[in-house]
Amino acid sequence: MPQLKREHPADDGAIVPPVQSMSRYFRLTGGRVLLRPLGVVGLIGVGLVGAVGAEDGSWQIEKSKHFLVHYTVDATEAGEVATRAEKHYETIAADLGFTRYGEFWLWDRRVKIVIYPSAQAFAAACRAPVWAAGKADARRREIDGYHQGGKGFLEEVLPHEMAHLILDDFIGTESLPLWVAEGFAQWEQYGRTSLPFALDAQGTGRLPFAEWVDFDVRREPDSGRAVRYYRQSASVVGFLISEFGGERFGSFCRALRDGKKVEDALKAAYADQVPGLAPLEKAWAKYVEGNKR
């Protein structure tokens, strides 16, 4: 358990809002907003401008090795957030093959987590829509949200947004296909506990790999296809990590980052297992069948 210290923060500036949905993600101003589940998720374009700083003199900070948790009221809750964030950090980093974490997110590079006292306070401070549950800003290493008990923030919003930030910082995501970045975040959010993405590899839940790898879901008007895209992305990423380990997956991501096409990156990282899209599709389909419930 991390050693925590508490003090009044000196906020480093305004919070910059912007993107994200539980099943679709839109990059608008460099950050992301995670939406609450809406049942059927449609194509949503969200424009968020401006921001309100968190500093009002009443904030305190709970410190851990990699995080600075800003909070206003409940120190116990803030400590729980810091402790859970450290556990997620270890798991997510391991899934990228980082068993030695180097200088990532230490000292003055720790990630800031701002916990607002209510959904209304979060929405007002971040100028977020009422249905938003959290947001992340990779440029500022910041995650914002609210936590009032339950596992929603701790086990869904927090690992999802941390996965995005860790992938951005540890690997770099400018050249990664959307399915890799979003699939990784959703796998960290959902995949370990319930495997909800074990869709029917032979039925209507499946998108052909040749179409799926280059599919820009942000332009997709059909919410059903969009949801299938994100589920398939999480399922394929989960398959690669679960079956072949984090080091191979990290190597795959770095090959993509360095400019290799998906086919060539697979050959570089998984030459003996899935050296291309066709072998990957076949092996993944078998994995899905074996994980059906």
Residue pairs with C-beta under 8 A, 6 or more apart in sequence:
1 83
1 86
2 64
2 65
2 82
2 83
2 86
3 64
3 65
4 62
4 63
4 64
4 79
4 82
5 62
5 63
6 60
6 61
6 62
6 63
6 75
7 60
7 61
7 63
8 59
8 60
8 61
9 55
9 59
9 60
9 61
9 68
9 70
10 55
11 53
11 54
11 55
11 59
11 70
12 112
13 53
14 51
14 52
14 53
15 51
15 52
15 53
15 54
15 114
15 125
15 126
15 137
15 140
15 142
15 144
16 29
16 30
16 31
16 51
16 137
16 139
16 140
17 29
17 31
17 33
17 48
17 49
17 50
17 51
17 126
17 127
17 128
17 135
17 137
18 27
18 28
18 29
18 30
18 31
18 32
18 33
18 46
18 48
18 135
18 137
19 25
19 26
19 27
19 28
19 29
19 31
19 32
19 33
19 46
19 135
20 26
20 32
20 33
20 34
20 35
20 135
20 136
21 33
21 34
21 35
21 41
21 44
22 34
22 35
22 36
22 37
22 38
22 41
22 133
23 41
23 226
23 227
23 230
24 41
24 43
24 44
24 217
24 218
24 226
24 230
25 32
25 178
25 182
25 218
26 44
26 45
26 46
26 218
28 46
28 47
28 48
29 48
30 137
30 138
30 139
31 135
31 136
31 137
31 138
31 139
31 140
31 142
32 135
32 136
32 137
32 161
32 164
33 46
33 48
33 126
33 128
33 129
33 132
33 134
33 135
34 132
34 133
34 134
34 135
34 136
34 145
34 157
34 160
34 161
35 41
35 44
35 131
35 132
35 133
36 131
36 132
36 133
38 131
40 223
40 224
41 223
41 226
41 227
42 223
43 220
43 221
43 223
43 226
46 129
48 126
48 127
48 128
48 129
49 127
50 127
51 125
51 126
51 127
52 124
52 125
52 126
52 127
54 70
54 114
54 125
58 72
59 70
59 71
59 72
60 70
60 71
60 72
60 75
60 78
61 68
61 69
61 70
61 71
62 68
62 69
62 71
62 75
62 78
62 79
62 81
62 82
63 69
63 82
63 110
64 82
64 83
64 85
64 86
65 86
65 106
65 110
66 85
66 86
66 89
66 104
66 105
66 106
66 110
66 111
67 82
67 85
67 86
67 89
67 105
67 110
67 111
67 112
67 113
68 110
68 111
68 112
68 113
69 78
69 79
69 81
69 82
69 85
69 113
69 115
70 112
70 113
70 114
70 115
71 77
71 78
71 81
71 115
72 115
72 116
72 117
73 117
77 115
77 147
78 115
80 154
81 113
81 115
81 147
81 153
81 154
81 158
82 113
84 154
84 155
84 158
85 111
85 113
85 158
85 162
88 158
88 159
88 162
88 188
89 105
89 162
89 166
91 159
91 188
92 159
92 162
92 163
92 166
92 188
93 101
93 104
93 166
93 170
94 246
95 184
95 187
95 188
95 241
95 246
95 249
96 166
96 167
96 170
96 171
96 246
96 249
96 250
96 253
97 245
97 246
97 247
97 248
97 249
97 250
97 251
98 104
98 170
98 246
98 250
103 109
104 166
104 169
104 170
105 111
105 141
105 169
109 141
110 141
111 141
111 142
111 143
111 162
111 165
112 140
112 141
112 142
112 143
113 142
113 143
113 144
113 145
113 158
114 142
114 143
114 144
114 145
115 145
115 146
115 147
116 122
116 125
116 144
116 145
116 146
117 146
118 146
118 148
119 130
119 133
119 146
121 146
122 128
122 132
122 134
122 144
122 145
122 146
123 129
123 130
123 132
125 144
126 132
126 135
126 144
128 135
133 145
133 146
133 152
133 153
133 156
133 157
134 143
134 144
134 145
134 146
134 153
134 157
134 158
134 161
135 143
135 144
135 145
135 161
136 142
136 143
136 144
136 161
136 162
136 164
136 165
137 143
137 144
138 164
138 165
138 168
138 169
141 165
141 169
143 157
143 158
143 161
143 162
143 165
145 153
145 157
145 158
145 161
146 153
147 153
147 154
155 189
155 193
156 189
156 190
159 188
159 189
160 185
160 186
160 188
160 189
161 185
162 188
163 184
163 185
163 187
163 188
163 189
164 173
164 181
164 185
167 173
167 176
167 181
167 184
167 185
167 253
170 250
171 250
171 253
171 254
171 257
172 257
173 181
173 257
174 257
175 256
175 257
175 258
175 259
176 253
176 256
176 257
177 213
177 214
177 256
177 262
178 215
178 216
178 217
178 218
178 233
179 212
179 213
179 215
179 229
179 232
179 233
179 236
179 237
180 233
180 237
180 253
180 256
182 230
182 233
182 234
183 230
183 232
183 233
183 234
183 235
183 236
183 237
183 238
184 237
186 197
186 230
186 231
186 233
186 234
186 237
187 197
187 234
187 237
187 238
187 241
190 196
190 197
190 234
191 197
191 234
191 235
191 237
191 238
195 238
195 291
195 293
196 231
197 231
197 232
197 234
197 235
197 238
198 235
198 288
198 291
198 292
198 293
199 205
199 206
199 228
199 231
199 232
199 235
199 288
200 206
200 288
201 284
201 285
201 286
201 288
201 289
202 285
204 228
205 228
205 231
205 232
206 228
206 232
206 285
207 215
207 225
207 228
207 229
207 232
209 277
209 278
209 280
209 281
210 277
212 229
212 232
212 233
213 262
213 277
215 229
217 225
217 226
217 229
217 230
220 226
220 229
235 284
235 288
236 280
236 284
237 249
239 283
239 284
239 287
239 288
240 248
240 249
240 252
240 270
240 274
241 249
242 287
243 273
243 283
243 287
244 270
244 273
248 269
248 270
248 273
249 269
251 268
251 269
252 265
252 266
252 268
252 269
252 270
255 264
255 265
255 268
255 269
256 262
256 265
260 268
262 277
263 276
263 277
266 274
266 275
266 276
266 277
266 279
266 280
267 275
267 276
270 280
273 279
273 283
274 280
274 283
